[in-house]
Amino acid sequence: MRLFPGTVTTLAAGLALGLTAPGSLPAASAAPAAGPETVTLTGSGWGHGKGLSQWGAKGAAEQGLSAAQILDFYYPGTAPGIGGGSVKVLITADTTSNVVVQHRAKLKVRSLATGKSWKLGKRGAKRWKLTAHGADTKLSVKTRRWHKVRIIPGQAEFKGKGGTLRLYVPGGAVDYRGKIRSVIPAGGQGRDTVNVLSVEKYLRGVVPSEMPAKWSAQAVQAQAVAARTYAIFERDNNDRGAFDVYDTTQSQVYRGVAVEVPEADAAIAATAGQIRTYGGLPAFTQFSSSNGGWTAAGSLPYQVAKPDPYEATSGNPNNAWQVVLTDDAIEAQFPGIGDFTGLDITKDAAQGGRVTGVTVKGSSLPQGTPLTGDQFRVRFGLRSTMFAQTA
């Protein structure tokens, strides 16, 4: 918001206060310089720009590169490897402390504390529910209404032989492969819902969530390897208690059975067990939609800044974008700066002009408030740190 401080002094008032000599008017005070009402930023790319660019992978595949060549380009210095096992996924859509699944044939419940399982075959059963009972778990069944069935030692999970489990969440239901657990979160309060399944089955709900499965097969295969490696790296290098990965962009997007499609399944099968390694261990294979024409540097040896020649030919809609920020929006984010007066933007030529720092200046804080380029990007919802001020 623009502020114009100042007062108006009448001649009579001035004379009464002895501020002016008779026959003269007070000299006008110089008004503070007004800052710009808007700032226009133009840029390219979408995301942090580290590792694989999804639009770049599309362009590279259309130029004839194989999945392995695409991965070599975006993760230089990494090598092919093998990885697998299972992964535990936090289901963030279930915001309740209950785990409720639809009844189905060959459904069982298992105690995580003792390993004992019980078959769930009650006549007229429609749904089954796990709720906390102290450190143990209460099992209930819904026929016409809910009935308590038993107390299960410790935490518990639903599992079924083959097929899927339908999990009820606020607002609907989602089908998942594998097992559905009711677990005590790291904070110790309530219960979390966790889907436990093999990495390969997990990828069937990830790959088409992260990249259009009808893109060139080599691009989708590269995405499958990157996603598989990412999940294994997260599992092996983070201690999140009862789960390994989130089902959101905090890790990578996972939507269960609903998004599974043959093209993605084929890419997963064609690369079964394939990962990228560095020093013999799974690499941190970050990826983003678009790097804006330059990959971004990171803290790891294989996260390097270099020109990306593949995005420009991919039909990438993020090749050019524009954002107009108002002074009101900027001042709302930094109320201590007073009237917004401008941005000082620092770029790194070695990263293709990627913004590394932005100082937000104002009338009350001439030295400004410094942010990293990524902090500024997140604060104002910019698509990437590949941007410049044009007006």
C-alpha positions as CSV (number, residue, x, y, z in Angstrom):
1,M,0.0,0.0,0.0
2,R,1.3,3.4,-1.0
3,L,1.7,5.9,1.8
4,F,2.1,9.7,1.3
5,P,3.1,11.1,4.8
6,G,3.0,14.9,5.2
7,T,0.9,17.8,6.6
8,V,-0.7,21.0,5.2
9,T,0.0,24.2,7.1
10,T,-2.2,27.2,6.5
11,L,-0.6,30.7,6.4
12,A,-2.6,31.7,9.5
13,A,-1.5,28.7,11.5
14,G,2.1,29.3,10.4
15,L,2.0,32.9,11.6
16,A,0.4,31.9,14.9
17,L,3.2,29.5,15.5
18,G,5.9,32.0,14.5
19,L,7.1,29.6,11.7
20,T,7.1,32.2,8.9
21,A,7.9,35.8,8.5
22,P,5.1,38.2,7.6
23,G,4.5,38.4,3.9
24,S,6.1,35.1,3.1
25,L,4.9,31.5,2.6
26,P,6.7,28.4,4.1
27,A,8.9,26.5,1.7
28,A,7.3,23.4,0.4
29,S,8.8,20.2,1.8
30,A,10.2,17.7,-0.8
31,A,7.8,14.7,-1.0
32,P,9.5,11.3,-0.6
33,A,10.1,9.6,-3.9
34,A,7.3,7.1,-4.7
35,G,8.2,3.6,-5.5
36,P,6.8,1.6,-8.5
37,E,3.2,0.5,-8.3
38,T,3.9,-2.7,-10.0
39,V,6.9,-4.9,-10.9
40,T,6.8,-7.1,-14.0
41,L,8.9,-10.3,-14.0
42,T,9.3,-12.5,-17.1
43,G,10.8,-15.9,-16.9
44,S,11.0,-19.5,-18.0
45,G,10.8,-22.9,-16.4
46,W,8.6,-24.4,-13.7
47,G,10.2,-25.9,-10.5
48,H,13.5,-26.0,-8.8
49,G,15.3,-27.1,-12.0
50,K,17.5,-29.8,-10.4
51,G,18.0,-33.1,-12.1
52,L,15.6,-34.3,-14.8
53,S,13.5,-31.8,-16.6
54,Q,10.2,-33.6,-17.6
55,W,9.7,-31.4,-20.6
56,G,13.4,-31.7,-21.4
57,A,13.1,-35.5,-21.3
58,K,10.2,-35.3,-23.7
59,G,12.2,-33.1,-26.1
60,A,15.3,-35.4,-25.8
61,A,13.2,-38.5,-26.5
62,E,11.7,-36.9,-29.6
63,Q,15.2,-36.1,-30.8
64,G,16.1,-39.8,-30.5
65,L,17.8,-40.2,-27.1
66,S,17.2,-43.4,-25.1
67,A,16.0,-43.4,-21.5
68,A,19.6,-44.2,-20.4
69,Q,21.0,-41.3,-22.4
70,I,18.4,-38.9,-21.0
71,L,19.3,-40.1,-17.4
72,D,23.0,-39.7,-18.2
73,F,22.4,-36.1,-19.3
74,Y,20.3,-35.0,-16.3
75,Y,22.3,-37.0,-13.6
76,P,25.9,-36.8,-14.9
77,G,28.3,-39.0,-13.1
78,T,25.6,-41.5,-11.9
79,A,25.6,-45.1,-13.0
80,P,22.9,-47.7,-13.6
81,G,22.1,-49.9,-10.7
82,I,19.4,-52.2,-9.2
83,G,17.0,-51.5,-6.4
84,G,13.6,-52.6,-5.1
85,G,11.9,-53.8,-2.0
86,S,8.8,-52.2,-0.5
87,V,7.9,-48.6,0.4
88,K,5.6,-47.1,3.1
89,V,3.5,-44.2,1.8
90,L,1.8,-41.7,4.0
91,I,-1.8,-41.2,2.7
92,T,-2.3,-37.5,3.4
93,A,-5.9,-37.5,2.1
94,D,-7.0,-39.5,5.2
95,T,-7.1,-36.7,7.7
96,T,-9.0,-38.8,10.3
97,S,-7.5,-41.1,12.9
98,N,-9.5,-44.0,11.6
99,V,-8.7,-46.5,8.8
100,V,-11.9,-47.6,7.1
101,V,-11.8,-50.0,4.1
102,Q,-14.5,-51.7,2.1
103,H,-15.3,-55.3,2.7
104,R,-13.9,-57.7,0.1
105,A,-13.1,-61.4,-0.4
106,K,-10.0,-62.7,1.3
107,L,-9.6,-59.6,3.5
108,K,-7.5,-60.0,6.6
109,V,-6.3,-57.9,9.5
110,R,-2.9,-58.3,11.0
111,S,-1.2,-57.2,14.3
112,L,2.1,-55.5,13.6
113,A,3.1,-56.4,17.2
114,T,2.6,-60.1,17.1
115,G,2.2,-60.9,13.4
116,K,-1.0,-62.7,14.0
117,S,-3.7,-62.4,11.3
118,W,-7.5,-62.8,11.4
119,K,-9.8,-63.5,8.4
120,L,-12.6,-60.9,8.0
121,G,-15.6,-62.7,6.7
122,K,-18.6,-61.6,8.8
123,R,-22.0,-62.0,7.0
124,G,-23.4,-58.7,5.9
125,A,-20.1,-56.8,6.4
126,K,-19.9,-53.6,4.4
127,R,-16.9,-51.9,5.9
128,W,-14.1,-52.5,8.4
129,K,-12.5,-49.9,10.7
130,L,-9.3,-49.6,12.7
131,T,-9.2,-47.1,15.6
132,A,-6.7,-46.4,18.3
133,H,-7.3,-48.1,21.6
134,G,-4.4,-46.8,23.6
135,A,-1.3,-48.4,22.1
136,D,-3.5,-51.2,20.7
137,T,-6.1,-51.1,17.9
138,K,-9.8,-51.6,18.0
139,L,-11.3,-53.5,15.0
140,S,-15.0,-52.7,14.1
141,V,-17.3,-53.9,11.4
142,K,-20.2,-52.1,9.8
143,T,-23.3,-54.1,8.8
144,R,-26.4,-52.0,9.5
145,R,-24.3,-50.1,12.1
146,W,-20.8,-50.3,13.6
147,H,-20.0,-53.2,15.9
148,K,-16.8,-53.8,17.9
149,V,-15.1,-57.1,16.9
150,R,-11.9,-57.3,18.9
151,I,-8.9,-55.4,20.3
152,I,-5.7,-56.1,18.3
153,P,-2.3,-56.0,20.0
154,G,-0.3,-52.9,18.9
155,Q,-0.8,-51.3,15.6
156,A,-2.6,-53.1,12.8
157,E,-3.1,-53.4,9.0
158,F,-5.6,-54.6,6.5
159,K,-4.4,-56.8,3.7
160,G,-6.0,-58.8,0.9
161,K,-4.7,-61.6,-1.4
162,G,-4.4,-60.0,-4.8
163,G,-6.5,-57.1,-6.0
164,T,-6.9,-53.8,-4.2
165,L,-8.2,-52.2,-1.1
166,R,-10.7,-49.4,-1.1
167,L,-9.9,-46.8,1.5
168,Y,-12.5,-44.3,2.6
169,V,-11.2,-40.8,3.2
170,P,-13.1,-37.6,3.8
171,G,-15.0,-36.8,0.7
172,G,-14.7,-40.1,-1.1
173,A,-12.7,-43.3,-1.5
174,V,-9.4,-44.3,-3.1
175,D,-8.2,-47.8,-4.3
176,Y,-4.7,-48.9,-3.3
177,R,-2.6,-51.9,-3.9
178,G,-0.7,-53.6,-1.0
179,K,-1.6,-53.1,2.6
180,I,-3.3,-50.3,4.5
181,R,-1.9,-49.6,8.0
182,S,-3.2,-47.7,11.1
183,V,0.0,-46.5,12.7
184,I,1.1,-44.2,15.5
185,P,2.8,-41.1,14.0
186,A,6.2,-39.8,15.2
187,G,4.4,-37.2,17.3
188,G,2.6,-39.9,19.2
189,Q,-0.9,-38.4,18.8
190,G,-3.8,-40.0,16.9
191,R,-3.2,-42.4,14.0
192,D,-1.8,-42.0,10.5
193,T,-2.8,-44.1,7.4
194,V,0.0,-45.7,5.5
195,N,0.0,-47.7,2.3
196,V,2.7,-50.4,2.2
197,L,3.5,-52.0,-1.2
198,S,6.3,-53.0,-3.4
199,V,8.2,-50.2,-5.2
200,E,7.1,-51.5,-8.6
201,K,3.4,-51.4,-7.7
202,Y,3.9,-48.0,-6.1
203,L,5.3,-46.6,-9.3
204,R,2.1,-47.5,-11.1
205,G,0.4,-44.7,-9.1
206,V,3.4,-42.3,-9.4
207,V,4.6,-42.2,-13.0
208,P,1.3,-41.2,-14.6
209,S,0.8,-38.7,-11.8
210,E,4.1,-37.0,-12.6
211,M,4.3,-37.2,-16.4
212,P,1.8,-37.7,-19.2
213,A,2.0,-41.4,-19.9
214,K,1.3,-40.9,-23.6
215,W,4.6,-39.0,-24.1
216,S,7.5,-40.7,-25.9
217,A,8.2,-44.1,-24.3
218,Q,11.8,-43.3,-23.6
219,A,10.8,-40.1,-21.7
220,V,8.3,-42.1,-19.6
221,Q,10.9,-44.8,-19.0
222,A,13.4,-42.1,-17.8
223,Q,10.7,-40.8,-15.4
224,A,10.1,-44.3,-14.1
225,V,13.8,-44.8,-13.3
226,A,14.0,-41.4,-11.7
227,A,10.9,-42.0,-9.6
228,R,12.0,-45.5,-8.5
229,T,15.4,-44.1,-7.5
230,Y,13.9,-41.2,-5.7
231,A,11.6,-43.4,-3.6
232,I,14.4,-45.8,-2.6
233,F,16.7,-42.8,-1.7
234,E,14.0,-41.3,0.5
235,R,13.3,-44.6,2.1
236,D,17.0,-45.3,2.8
237,N,18.0,-41.8,3.9
238,N,15.2,-40.5,6.1
239,D,13.8,-41.6,9.4
240,R,10.1,-40.6,9.3
241,G,9.0,-43.3,11.7
242,A,6.0,-45.3,10.3
243,F,6.4,-44.1,6.7
244,D,9.1,-43.5,4.1
245,V,7.5,-41.1,1.6
246,Y,4.7,-38.6,1.3
247,D,2.1,-39.0,-1.4
248,T,2.4,-35.3,-2.4
249,T,5.1,-33.1,-3.9
250,Q,6.9,-33.2,-0.6
251,S,8.2,-36.5,-2.1
252,Q,6.5,-37.3,-5.4
253,V,2.8,-37.5,-6.3
254,Y,1.1,-40.9,-5.7
255,R,-2.6,-41.3,-6.5
256,G,-3.1,-45.1,-6.2
257,V,-4.9,-47.3,-8.7
258,A,-7.1,-44.6,-10.2
259,V,-4.3,-43.2,-12.4
260,E,-2.8,-46.5,-13.6
261,V,-2.6,-46.7,-17.4
262,P,-1.0,-49.2,-19.8
263,E,1.6,-46.8,-21.2
264,A,3.0,-46.1,-17.7
265,D,2.8,-49.7,-16.7
266,A,4.8,-50.6,-19.8
267,A,7.5,-48.1,-19.0
268,I,7.8,-49.4,-15.4
269,A,8.0,-53.0,-16.6
270,A,10.6,-52.1,-19.3
271,T,12.9,-50.6,-16.6
272,A,12.0,-53.0,-13.7
273,G,14.4,-52.6,-10.8
274,Q,16.6,-50.0,-12.6
275,I,17.9,-47.1,-10.6
276,R,20.7,-44.5,-10.8
277,T,23.5,-44.8,-8.3
278,Y,26.4,-42.6,-7.2
279,G,29.3,-44.2,-5.3
280,G,27.4,-47.4,-5.4
281,L,24.3,-46.0,-3.5
282,P,21.0,-44.7,-4.8
283,A,21.2,-41.2,-6.1
284,F,19.0,-38.3,-5.1
285,T,17.2,-38.1,-8.4
286,Q,15.2,-34.9,-8.0
287,F,13.1,-33.8,-11.0
288,S,10.9,-30.9,-12.0
289,S,8.6,-29.9,-14.8
290,S,11.0,-27.5,-16.6
291,N,14.4,-26.0,-15.9
292,G,14.0,-22.9,-18.1
293,G,16.8,-24.0,-20.4
294,W,19.5,-24.5,-17.8
295,T,19.7,-27.3,-15.2
296,A,20.2,-25.9,-11.7
297,A,23.2,-26.6,-9.5
298,G,22.8,-28.4,-6.2
299,S,24.9,-29.6,-3.3
300,L,25.6,-33.0,-4.9
301,P,28.2,-33.8,-7.5
302,Y,25.7,-34.8,-10.1
303,Q,23.5,-31.7,-9.6
304,V,25.3,-29.4,-12.0
305,A,24.3,-26.3,-13.9
306,K,24.5,-26.5,-17.7
307,P,22.5,-25.6,-20.8
308,D,19.6,-27.8,-21.6
309,P,19.2,-28.1,-25.4
310,Y,16.1,-30.3,-25.2
311,E,13.4,-28.1,-23.6
312,A,13.1,-25.6,-26.5
313,T,11.9,-28.3,-28.9
314,S,9.4,-30.1,-26.6
315,G,6.4,-27.8,-27.0
316,N,7.0,-26.7,-23.4
317,P,4.4,-24.1,-22.4
318,N,6.7,-22.9,-19.6
319,N,9.3,-21.5,-22.0
320,A,8.0,-18.0,-21.3
321,W,5.8,-16.7,-18.6
322,Q,5.1,-13.3,-17.0
323,V,4.0,-12.2,-13.5
324,V,3.0,-8.7,-12.4
325,L,3.5,-8.0,-8.7
326,T,1.8,-5.0,-7.1
327,D,3.4,-2.9,-4.5
328,D,0.5,-3.8,-2.2
329,A,1.3,-7.5,-2.6
330,I,5.0,-7.0,-1.9
331,E,4.3,-4.7,1.1
332,A,1.9,-7.3,2.5
333,Q,4.7,-9.9,2.6
334,F,7.1,-7.4,4.1
335,P,5.2,-5.0,6.3
336,G,8.3,-3.6,7.9
337,I,9.7,-2.1,4.7
338,G,7.2,0.8,4.5
339,D,6.5,2.0,1.0
340,F,8.1,-0.5,-1.6
341,T,10.8,1.2,-3.6
342,G,12.3,-1.6,-5.7
343,L,14.1,-5.0,-6.1
344,D,17.8,-5.7,-6.3
345,I,18.1,-9.0,-8.2
346,T,21.4,-11.0,-8.2
347,K,21.9,-13.6,-11.0
348,D,24.5,-16.3,-11.5
349,A,25.9,-16.3,-15.1
350,A,27.3,-19.7,-14.5
351,Q,23.8,-21.0,-14.1
352,G,22.4,-19.3,-17.2
353,G,21.2,-16.2,-15.3
354,R,19.3,-18.1,-12.6
355,V,18.4,-15.7,-9.8
356,T,20.3,-16.5,-6.6
357,G,19.2,-13.5,-4.5
358,V,16.6,-10.8,-4.3
359,T,16.7,-7.8,-1.9
360,V,13.3,-6.2,-1.3
361,K,13.7,-2.5,-0.5
362,G,11.4,0.1,1.0
363,S,11.2,3.6,2.4
364,S,11.5,2.3,6.0
365,L,14.2,-0.2,5.2
366,P,16.5,1.2,2.5
367,Q,19.0,-1.6,2.9
368,G,16.3,-4.0,2.1
369,T,15.3,-7.5,3.2
370,P,17.5,-10.2,1.5
371,L,16.1,-13.5,0.2
372,T,17.5,-16.3,-1.8
373,G,16.1,-16.6,-5.3
374,D,14.2,-19.7,-4.3
375,Q,12.8,-18.1,-1.2
376,F,11.5,-15.2,-3.4
377,R,10.1,-17.7,-5.9
378,V,8.1,-19.6,-3.2
379,R,7.0,-16.4,-1.4
380,F,5.4,-15.0,-4.6
381,G,4.4,-18.2,-6.3
382,L,6.8,-17.8,-9.3
383,R,7.2,-20.9,-11.5
384,S,11.0,-20.9,-11.3
385,T,14.1,-18.8,-10.4
386,M,14.9,-18.2,-14.1
387,F,13.4,-14.7,-14.3
388,A,14.2,-11.1,-14.9
389,Q,12.6,-7.7,-14.0
390,T,11.4,-6.1,-17.2
391,A,9.3,-3.2,-15.9
